[in-house]
Amino acid sequence: MKADSVMKIFDARIDGYTKVQLEDLISGALKRAQKIKISKINTEFLQRARKDNHFKDVLNSSDLNIVDGRGVLWAARYLTLSISSNKFIRPIQVVLQMIYSGASIVLCPRFINYPIPEAIPGVEAFKLMMETAVNTSSGVFLFGSSQETLDLASANLKKEFPSLIISGSLNGYDFQKDKTIDPVIEINKTNAKVLIVGLGSPKQEYWINDNIDRLKNIKIAVGEGGTLDRIANPGQKSPKFINKIGLEWLWRTLFNKSKTETRNRFQRFWNAVPSFIYQVVKWKVKNGQTKI
C-alpha cells in the first residue's frame, strides 16, 4: 500500500500514512514473507538528517518513515505553501507563513493535516503494533534499555495485552559490555516476528539497517527510542489536553523524569523547536516551495 503522499524535509523522506493504513501494512507484512524497517520521524531526527548524510541515507532506506509529532506535520504543510520567486518579497512571505501556520497547530489543527494526513505518536504506533501482533499471533522481541525497564515494560504490556507473545528480550547494556553476545543470534533463537529496538537514536536505526538481513524470522523492525521507558513508567504520561493539541513530545522533552534526559532537556527543546523552525524557514527562503 502506497502512502497518500510522500515528500522530503531536509532531503529526508516522509511517508504520509494514517493509523489505519499503518495497521494494514503491519498486518500484511506479518502474514507474508516480507520484511519492513520502520522509522518514526520527529523534528530531532530531521535536524540530525540535515547535518548527517549517513543518518539521512539510513532513514531514506527505511520502508516506512511515519510521522511522530505535529512539528513534522507543520513543517510539511509550511514547506508546501506557495511562495513568491521575488527575492525581496520571499523573506517577508515566509515569515508570515511561519506565523500563521505555526498558530494553526493550536488554533486550527486540521490546517496542517496536508500533505501528511496525520501524525502517529510513538506510544500510539507502538501499541498499534502490539495489537496487530496479538491479532496475528506474532511473537515480539524487546531489545534495548535496561533490564529493569524491560521487565517493567513486559509486565505492563502483558497487563494491557494478555494474549501478547513476548518471545524474548535482551537489554541494551549486556551486549555492549560482553562482546561475545550477538543480539542477532539471540533474536534468531526465537520465533519473534516483531523486533522492538530501544537503543536510542541514531544507534537503533543504524543497528536495524546493518542487521535486518541477518534476522531470519523478523518481519517488522522498528526503532522505539524512549517508548519502552514510557511503557515501563506510565506515570510519566502528559496531561490529556497536551496530547489533544499534539504537544505530548514537548511535554516529554521538558518534564520527563529520566535523569539522562533531564540533563540535556533544554538542549533537546532548543534543537527540536526554535532551531528546527529557524532551519525550516531558512530552507524555504533558499529553496522555495517544496513540491510533492
C-alpha positions as a Markdown table, in Angstrom:
| # | Residue | x | y | z |
|---|---|---|---|---|
| 1 | Met | 0.0 | 0.0 | 0.0 |
| 2 | Lys | 1.4 | 3.3 | -1.1 |
| 3 | Ala | 1.3 | 6.4 | 1.2 |
| 4 | Asp | -1.3 | 9.1 | 0.4 |
| 5 | Ser | 1.7 | 11.4 | 0.0 |
| 6 | Val | 5.4 | 11.3 | 0.1 |
| 7 | Met | 7.7 | 14.3 | 0.5 |
| 8 | Lys | 11.1 | 15.2 | 1.7 |
| 9 | Ile | 12.1 | 17.6 | 4.5 |
| 10 | Phe | 15.8 | 18.4 | 4.5 |
| 11 | Asp | 16.0 | 15.7 | 1.9 |
| 12 | Ala | 14.8 | 13.1 | 4.3 |
| 13 | Arg | 11.8 | 11.1 | 3.1 |
| 14 | Ile | 8.5 | 11.4 | 5.0 |
| 15 | Asp | 5.6 | 9.0 | 4.3 |
| 16 | Gly | 2.0 | 10.1 | 4.8 |
| 17 | Tyr | 0.4 | 7.0 | 6.3 |
| 18 | Thr | -2.7 | 7.1 | 8.5 |
| 19 | Lys | -3.1 | 4.8 | 11.5 |
| 20 | Val | -5.5 | 2.6 | 9.6 |
| 21 | Gln | -3.0 | 2.3 | 6.7 |
| 22 | Leu | -0.1 | 1.5 | 9.1 |
| 23 | Glu | -2.1 | -1.2 | 10.7 |
| 24 | Asp | -2.9 | -2.8 | 7.4 |
| 25 | Leu | 0.7 | -2.7 | 6.3 |
| 26 | Ile | 2.0 | -4.2 | 9.5 |
| 27 | Ser | -0.7 | -6.9 | 9.4 |
| 28 | Gly | 0.1 | -7.7 | 5.8 |
| 29 | Ala | 3.9 | -7.9 | 6.5 |
| 30 | Leu | 3.3 | -10.3 | 9.4 |
| 31 | Lys | 1.2 | -12.6 | 7.3 |
| 32 | Arg | 3.6 | -12.6 | 4.3 |
| 33 | Ala | 7.3 | -13.3 | 3.9 |
| 34 | Gln | 8.1 | -9.6 | 3.9 |
| 35 | Lys | 10.5 | -7.5 | 6.0 |
| 36 | Ile | 9.7 | -3.9 | 6.8 |
| 37 | Lys | 12.0 | -1.4 | 8.5 |
| 38 | Ile | 10.1 | 1.4 | 10.3 |
| 39 | Ser | 11.5 | 4.7 | 11.4 |
| 40 | Lys | 9.5 | 7.2 | 13.5 |
| 41 | Ile | 10.4 | 10.7 | 12.3 |
| 42 | Asn | 10.3 | 13.6 | 14.7 |
| 43 | Thr | 11.9 | 17.1 | 14.5 |
| 44 | Glu | 15.1 | 15.9 | 16.2 |
| 45 | Phe | 15.5 | 13.2 | 13.5 |
| 46 | Leu | 15.1 | 15.8 | 10.8 |
| 47 | Gln | 17.7 | 18.0 | 12.4 |
| 48 | Arg | 20.2 | 15.2 | 12.6 |
| 49 | Ala | 19.4 | 14.2 | 9.0 |
| 50 | Arg | 20.1 | 17.8 | 7.9 |
| 51 | Lys | 23.6 | 17.6 | 9.3 |
| 52 | Asp | 24.5 | 13.9 | 9.0 |
| 53 | Asn | 24.3 | 12.4 | 5.5 |
| 54 | His | 24.8 | 8.8 | 6.7 |
| 55 | Phe | 21.8 | 9.1 | 9.1 |
| 56 | Lys | 19.7 | 10.7 | 6.3 |
| 57 | Asp | 20.6 | 7.8 | 3.9 |
| 58 | Val | 19.6 | 5.3 | 6.6 |
| 59 | Leu | 16.3 | 7.0 | 7.0 |
| 60 | Asn | 15.7 | 7.1 | 3.3 |
| 61 | Ser | 16.4 | 3.3 | 3.1 |
| 62 | Ser | 13.6 | 2.6 | 5.6 |
| 63 | Asp | 10.5 | 1.0 | 4.2 |
| 64 | Leu | 8.2 | 3.3 | 6.3 |
| 65 | Asn | 9.0 | 6.7 | 7.7 |
| 66 | Ile | 6.0 | 7.6 | 9.8 |
| 67 | Val | 5.5 | 11.0 | 11.3 |
| 68 | Asp | 5.9 | 11.2 | 15.1 |
| 69 | Gly | 4.8 | 14.7 | 16.2 |
| 70 | Arg | 3.0 | 17.7 | 14.9 |
| 71 | Gly | 6.2 | 19.6 | 14.4 |
| 72 | Val | 6.8 | 17.5 | 11.3 |
| 73 | Leu | 3.2 | 18.0 | 10.2 |
| 74 | Trp | 3.7 | 21.7 | 10.5 |
| 75 | Ala | 7.0 | 21.6 | 8.5 |
| 76 | Ala | 5.4 | 19.6 | 5.7 |
| 77 | Arg | 2.5 | 22.0 | 5.4 |
| 78 | Tyr | 4.6 | 25.1 | 5.7 |
| 79 | Leu | 7.1 | 24.0 | 3.1 |
| 80 | Thr | 4.4 | 23.1 | 0.6 |
| 81 | Leu | 2.7 | 26.6 | 0.8 |
| 82 | Ser | 3.3 | 28.5 | -2.5 |
| 83 | Ile | 5.9 | 31.2 | -2.3 |
| 84 | Ser | 7.0 | 34.2 | -4.5 |
| 85 | Ser | 10.1 | 34.0 | -6.6 |
| 86 | Asn | 10.8 | 37.7 | -5.9 |
| 87 | Lys | 13.9 | 37.8 | -3.7 |
| 88 | Phe | 12.6 | 40.9 | -1.8 |
| 89 | Ile | 9.0 | 39.6 | -1.2 |
| 90 | Arg | 10.0 | 36.0 | -0.4 |
| 91 | Pro | 11.7 | 36.6 | 3.1 |
| 92 | Ile | 8.6 | 38.6 | 4.3 |
| 93 | Gln | 6.2 | 36.0 | 2.9 |
| 94 | Val | 8.0 | 33.0 | 4.5 |
| 95 | Val | 7.9 | 34.7 | 7.9 |
| 96 | Leu | 4.2 | 35.5 | 7.7 |
| 97 | Gln | 3.5 | 31.9 | 6.6 |
| 98 | Met | 5.6 | 30.6 | 9.5 |
| 99 | Ile | 3.5 | 32.7 | 12.0 |
| 100 | Tyr | 0.0 | 31.8 | 10.8 |
| 101 | Ser | 0.8 | 28.1 | 10.0 |
| 102 | Gly | 2.5 | 27.8 | 13.4 |
| 103 | Ala | -0.5 | 29.3 | 15.2 |
| 104 | Ser | -2.8 | 26.8 | 13.4 |
| 105 | Ile | -1.1 | 23.9 | 15.3 |
| 106 | Val | -3.3 | 25.0 | 18.3 |
| 107 | Leu | -6.0 | 27.2 | 16.8 |
| 108 | Cys | -6.9 | 25.1 | 13.7 |
| 109 | Pro | -5.0 | 21.8 | 13.8 |
| 110 | Arg | -6.7 | 20.5 | 10.6 |
| 111 | Phe | -4.8 | 23.1 | 8.6 |
| 112 | Ile | -1.5 | 21.1 | 9.0 |
| 113 | Asn | -3.1 | 17.7 | 8.0 |
| 114 | Tyr | -1.9 | 18.2 | 4.5 |
| 115 | Pro | 0.1 | 16.9 | 2.7 |
| 116 | Ile | 0.7 | 14.4 | 5.5 |
| 117 | Pro | -2.7 | 13.4 | 6.8 |
| 118 | Glu | -1.8 | 12.8 | 10.5 |
| 119 | Ala | 0.9 | 12.2 | 13.0 |
| 120 | Ile | 1.1 | 8.8 | 14.8 |
| 121 | Pro | 2.7 | 9.5 | 18.2 |
| 122 | Gly | 5.3 | 7.0 | 19.3 |
| 123 | Val | 3.4 | 5.2 | 22.0 |
| 124 | Glu | 0.3 | 5.0 | 19.9 |
| 125 | Ala | 2.2 | 3.5 | 17.0 |
| 126 | Phe | 3.9 | 1.0 | 19.4 |
| 127 | Lys | 0.6 | -0.1 | 20.9 |
| 128 | Leu | -0.9 | -0.4 | 17.4 |
| 129 | Met | 1.9 | -2.8 | 16.6 |
| 130 | Met | 1.4 | -4.8 | 19.8 |
| 131 | Glu | -2.3 | -5.1 | 19.0 |
| 132 | Thr | -1.6 | -6.2 | 15.4 |
| 133 | Ala | 1.0 | -8.8 | 16.8 |
| 134 | Val | -1.8 | -10.2 | 19.1 |
| 135 | Asn | -4.3 | -10.4 | 16.2 |
| 136 | Thr | -1.8 | -12.3 | 14.0 |
| 137 | Ser | -0.4 | -14.4 | 16.9 |
| 138 | Ser | 3.1 | -13.0 | 16.2 |
| 139 | Gly | 5.8 | -13.0 | 18.8 |
| 140 | Val | 7.6 | -9.8 | 19.9 |
| 141 | Phe | 11.3 | -9.4 | 20.9 |
| 142 | Leu | 12.3 | -6.5 | 23.0 |
| 143 | Phe | 15.9 | -5.3 | 22.5 |
| 144 | Gly | 17.5 | -2.4 | 24.3 |
| 145 | Ser | 17.0 | -0.3 | 27.5 |
| 146 | Ser | 18.0 | -1.6 | 30.9 |
| 147 | Gln | 16.9 | -5.0 | 32.3 |
| 148 | Glu | 14.7 | -3.2 | 34.9 |
| 149 | Thr | 12.9 | -1.3 | 32.1 |
| 150 | Leu | 12.5 | -4.4 | 30.0 |
| 151 | Asp | 11.0 | -6.3 | 33.0 |
| 152 | Leu | 8.6 | -3.5 | 33.8 |
| 153 | Ala | 7.6 | -2.9 | 30.2 |
| 154 | Ser | 7.0 | -6.6 | 29.7 |
| 155 | Ala | 4.8 | -6.8 | 32.8 |
| 156 | Asn | 2.8 | -3.7 | 31.7 |
| 157 | Leu | 2.4 | -5.0 | 28.2 |
| 158 | Lys | 1.0 | -8.3 | 29.4 |
| 159 | Lys | -1.5 | -6.5 | 31.6 |
| 160 | Glu | -2.7 | -4.4 | 28.6 |
| 161 | Phe | -2.4 | -7.2 | 26.0 |
| 162 | Pro | -2.8 | -10.5 | 27.9 |
| 163 | Ser | -2.5 | -12.6 | 24.7 |
| 164 | Leu | 0.7 | -10.9 | 23.6 |
| 165 | Ile | 3.5 | -13.3 | 22.9 |
| 166 | Ile | 6.8 | -11.9 | 24.2 |
| 167 | Ser | 9.2 | -14.3 | 22.6 |
| 168 | Gly | 12.3 | -12.9 | 24.3 |
| 169 | Ser | 14.3 | -9.8 | 25.4 |
| 170 | Leu | 17.8 | -8.6 | 25.6 |
| 171 | Asn | 18.8 | -5.5 | 27.5 |
| 172 | Gly | 20.9 | -2.8 | 25.8 |
| 173 | Tyr | 23.8 | -3.0 | 28.3 |
| 174 | Asp | 24.8 | -6.7 | 28.4 |
| 175 | Phe | 25.6 | -7.0 | 24.7 |
| 176 | Gln | 27.7 | -3.8 | 24.8 |
| 177 | Lys | 29.7 | -4.9 | 27.8 |
| 178 | Asp | 30.0 | -8.6 | 26.7 |
| 179 | Lys | 31.3 | -8.7 | 23.1 |
| 180 | Thr | 30.6 | -12.4 | 22.9 |
| 181 | Ile | 26.9 | -11.7 | 22.9 |
| 182 | Asp | 25.4 | -11.4 | 19.4 |
| 183 | Pro | 21.9 | -9.9 | 19.5 |
| 184 | Val | 21.1 | -11.4 | 16.1 |
| 185 | Ile | 21.9 | -14.9 | 17.4 |
| 186 | Glu | 19.7 | -14.3 | 20.5 |
| 187 | Ile | 16.8 | -13.0 | 18.4 |
| 188 | Asn | 17.1 | -15.8 | 15.8 |
| 189 | Lys | 16.7 | -18.4 | 18.6 |
| 190 | Thr | 13.1 | -17.2 | 19.0 |
| 191 | Asn | 10.1 | -17.2 | 16.7 |
| 192 | Ala | 9.6 | -13.5 | 17.1 |
| 193 | Lys | 8.3 | -11.6 | 14.1 |
| 194 | Val | 8.3 | -8.1 | 15.6 |
| 195 | Leu | 11.5 | -6.6 | 16.8 |
| 196 | Ile | 11.4 | -3.5 | 19.1 |
| 197 | Val | 14.9 | -1.9 | 19.3 |
| 198 | Gly | 15.3 | 0.7 | 22.0 |
| 199 | Leu | 18.9 | 1.6 | 21.8 |
| 200 | Gly | 18.3 | 5.4 | 21.4 |
| 201 | Ser | 18.7 | 7.3 | 18.2 |
| 202 | Pro | 20.7 | 7.1 | 15.9 |
| 203 | Lys | 22.2 | 3.8 | 17.3 |
| 204 | Gln | 18.9 | 1.9 | 16.9 |
| 205 | Glu | 18.4 | 3.0 | 13.3 |
| 206 | Tyr | 22.0 | 2.1 | 12.4 |
| 207 | Trp | 21.7 | -1.3 | 14.1 |
| 208 | Ile | 18.5 | -2.2 | 12.3 |
| 209 | Asn | 19.9 | -1.1 | 9.0 |
| 210 | Asp | 23.1 | -3.1 | 9.5 |
| 211 | Asn | 21.4 | -6.3 | 10.8 |
| 212 | Ile | 18.0 | -6.6 | 9.2 |
| 213 | Asp | 19.1 | -9.1 | 6.6 |
| 214 | Arg | 20.6 | -11.4 | 9.2 |
| 215 | Leu | 17.3 | -11.7 | 11.2 |
| 216 | Lys | 15.7 | -14.9 | 10.0 |
| 217 | Asn | 12.2 | -14.6 | 11.4 |
| 218 | Ile | 11.7 | -10.9 | 11.9 |
| 219 | Lys | 9.2 | -9.2 | 9.6 |
| 220 | Ile | 8.8 | -5.9 | 11.4 |
| 221 | Ala | 11.8 | -4.0 | 12.9 |
| 222 | Val | 11.3 | -0.6 | 14.4 |
| 223 | Gly | 13.4 | 1.8 | 16.5 |
| 224 | Glu | 11.5 | 2.9 | 19.5 |
| 225 | Gly | 13.8 | 5.3 | 21.3 |
| 226 | Gly | 12.3 | 6.0 | 24.8 |
| 227 | Thr | 9.0 | 4.2 | 24.2 |
| 228 | Leu | 10.0 | 1.2 | 26.3 |
| 229 | Asp | 10.8 | 3.6 | 29.1 |
| 230 | Arg | 7.3 | 5.2 | 28.8 |
| 231 | Ile | 5.6 | 1.8 | 28.7 |
| 232 | Ala | 7.6 | 0.8 | 31.8 |
| 233 | Asn | 6.8 | 4.0 | 33.6 |
| 234 | Pro | 3.3 | 5.0 | 32.6 |
| 235 | Gly | 3.1 | 7.6 | 35.4 |
| 236 | Gln | 5.2 | 9.9 | 33.2 |
| 237 | Lys | 2.2 | 10.5 | 30.9 |
| 238 | Ser | 1.4 | 14.0 | 29.8 |
| 239 | Pro | -2.0 | 15.6 | 30.5 |
| 240 | Lys | -4.8 | 14.8 | 28.1 |
| 241 | Phe | -5.2 | 18.4 | 26.9 |
| 242 | Ile | -1.5 | 18.4 | 25.9 |
| 243 | Asn | -2.0 | 15.2 | 24.0 |
| 244 | Lys | -5.1 | 16.6 | 22.3 |
| 245 | Ile | -3.2 | 19.5 | 20.8 |
| 246 | Gly | -0.3 | 17.2 | 19.7 |
| 247 | Leu | 2.4 | 18.5 | 22.1 |
| 248 | Glu | 3.0 | 15.3 | 24.1 |
| 249 | Trp | 6.5 | 15.2 | 22.7 |
| 250 | Leu | 7.2 | 18.7 | 24.0 |
| 251 | Trp | 5.9 | 17.7 | 27.5 |
| 252 | Arg | 8.3 | 14.7 | 27.4 |
| 253 | Thr | 11.2 | 16.8 | 26.5 |
| 254 | Leu | 10.6 | 19.4 | 29.2 |
| 255 | Phe | 9.3 | 17.2 | 32.1 |
| 256 | Asn | 10.5 | 13.7 | 31.6 |
| 257 | Lys | 11.8 | 12.3 | 34.9 |
| 258 | Ser | 14.6 | 10.3 | 33.2 |
| 259 | Lys | 17.9 | 11.6 | 34.7 |
| 260 | Thr | 19.7 | 11.3 | 31.4 |
| 261 | Glu | 17.1 | 13.3 | 29.5 |
| 262 | Thr | 16.8 | 15.9 | 32.3 |
| 263 | Arg | 20.4 | 16.8 | 31.9 |
| 264 | Asn | 20.0 | 17.8 | 28.3 |
| 265 | Arg | 16.3 | 18.6 | 28.1 |
| 266 | Phe | 16.8 | 22.3 | 27.4 |
| 267 | Gln | 19.3 | 21.5 | 24.6 |
| 268 | Arg | 16.8 | 19.0 | 23.1 |
| 269 | Phe | 14.0 | 21.5 | 23.3 |
| 270 | Trp | 16.1 | 24.1 | 21.6 |
| 271 | Asn | 17.1 | 21.7 | 18.8 |
| 272 | Ala | 13.5 | 20.3 | 18.4 |
| 273 | Val | 11.6 | 23.6 | 18.4 |
| 274 | Pro | 13.4 | 27.0 | 18.0 |
| 275 | Ser | 16.3 | 25.7 | 16.0 |
| 276 | Phe | 14.1 | 23.5 | 13.9 |
| 277 | Ile | 11.7 | 26.3 | 13.0 |
| 278 | Tyr | 14.6 | 28.5 | 12.1 |
| 279 | Gln | 16.2 | 25.9 | 9.8 |
| 280 | Val | 12.9 | 25.1 | 8.1 |
| 281 | Val | 12.3 | 28.8 | 7.4 |
| 282 | Lys | 15.9 | 29.2 | 6.2 |
| 283 | Trp | 15.5 | 26.2 | 3.9 |
| 284 | Lys | 12.3 | 27.7 | 2.4 |
| 285 | Val | 13.9 | 31.1 | 1.8 |
| 286 | Lys | 16.7 | 29.4 | -0.1 |
| 287 | Asn | 14.9 | 26.6 | -1.9 |
| 288 | Gly | 11.4 | 27.9 | -2.3 |
| 289 | Gln | 8.2 | 25.8 | -2.2 |
| 290 | Thr | 8.6 | 22.0 | -1.7 |
| 291 | Lys | 6.8 | 20.0 | -4.4 |
| 292 | Ile | 5.1 | 16.7 | -3.6 |
